[in-house]
Amino acid sequence: MPFKTKKMSAYEAMYEAQKIAYAPIIFQAVRSLRDLGIMAAIQQAGVKGISTKEITTITNLTKYGVETLLETGLSCAVVEQLDDGHWLLSKIGFFLQNDPMTKVNMDYNHYVCYQGLYDLDKSIQNEKPEGLNIFNKLCDSDWETIYQALPHLPTDIRTAWYNFDHFYSDSAYPATLPLLFKNEVRTMVDIGTNIGKFAILTAAYNPDVKITMIDLPDQLKNAVANVAEAGFSDRVKPLAMDLLDPEIEFPPAQDVYWLSQFLSCFGHQEIVNILTHAKTAMAENSRLYILETCWDRQQHEAAAYSLVNTSPYFTCMASGNSKMYHSKELIDCVREAGLEVVEIYDNLGICHSLFECRTAGN
């Protein structure tokens, strides 16, 4: 289990508390070190390091600005300073500058989450994504969830969201396909298809499977266009649907019902309702697969840390009542819907688990 209690002195605890108190400032200072090219200049200089003056020349920034950011970087061990005053990139700084996952996470938190999280406390109190008002004001709209907003957001915000979402799913999808097709699969429903990525991969993987993509109407427009571009429109069809509508009906008796990084977008009872609709549609031999990132099933504490701290995004920006779930709660939802978990496949891609489910008693 991650997050075991660590013994520390009172002074160490106080220092850790200050790191949390200053975390928003640290984040923006380090992001600026990256985005203004200061980290790149330091890395390019190599082991001999680089002076502040040289950095100002390369970046066209003032000495004051460069020093201010570097001193914050020094305080959080992103950079190191030699005795002659030259600057080096630390191991932490190397990952911030070069690691694709770290870049995706930082961009997502800056563009998608940062401003809205100011109202996290209100979101908790009101049980709605109050931070989404940032985007509603920006776009002169009145969206209730980020999923309605997503196709209409400015490019930098939308790009950061999709890059974050796809970075993790792209690593897991290839590993899931052999598991889905271990038995014959002729028909599949992709519930919450997003832009149709998995439907396209599945259609390419198996030339006979027919797929129904389900999502909100605006989301489906992108998915349909992507499917057409990939050449699979004859086997991949859209079905517009609001998954929170209590009257929804899924296509009946399909071989596979697929939910990828989807249930984390909903609260507990909403998940039960969606799964109950799926159970109603399922035939005796149907299988339902849930691909999620459960923080308790991670190999490394760093992964659990990232997942747990993604949950406030769901609270403040996405829906107001969803999160990155502990696997036990997802299993409880499955059981409440009249389904049962047959198998759980862990460590797919970077951090995913796949739950294979069937109707209870079959």
Beta strands, then each sheet from edge to edge (+ up, - down):
strand 1: 79-81
strand 2: 87-89
strand 3: 187-191
strand 4: 210-215
strand 5: 236-240
strand 6: 256-260
strand 7: 287-292
strand 8: 339-348
strand 9: 352-359
sheet 1: 1+ 2-
sheet 2: 5+ 4+ 3+ 6+ 7+ 9- 8+
end
